[in-house]
Amino acid sequence: MFELRSVEELMRIASAGGGFRLDAHHRSTEDLMKIAYCSKASGARITFTNMAHRQTNDLIRIASSGAGNVSFEAG
């Protein structure tokens, strides 16, 4: 469901406090960081799936942007 939404739409949802699961396989690290950052102020819980292919530094950057509101799943 959320995979078809734009980054801007996902940012708005996260900013409003809406939590969701997102297949992040085809999203850039920068886009995931933007979405994660929007969850920071609202406290929205976001789970990014299909993250096994990401480099550790990218995961750290995304997690830091969300300040504890982001979780990852490998598949």
QUIZICOR-V632247 format. One record per residue. SS is DSSP state (hx for helix, st for strand, lp for the rest). Layout:
[[SS] [SS]]
//
This chain:
[[lp] [hx] [hx] [hx] [lp] [lp] [hx] [hx] [hx] [hx] [hx] [hx] [hx] [hx] [hx] [lp] [lp] [lp] [lp] [st] [st] [st] [st] [lp] [lp] [lp] [lp] [lp] [hx] [hx] [hx] [hx] [hx] [hx] [hx] [hx] [hx] [hx] [hx] [hx] [hx] [hx] [lp] [lp] [lp] [st] [st] [st] [st] [lp] [lp] [lp] [lp] [lp] [lp] [hx] [hx] [hx] [hx] [hx] [hx] [hx] [hx] [hx] [hx] [hx] [lp] [lp] [lp] [st] [st] [st] [lp] [lp] [lp]]
//
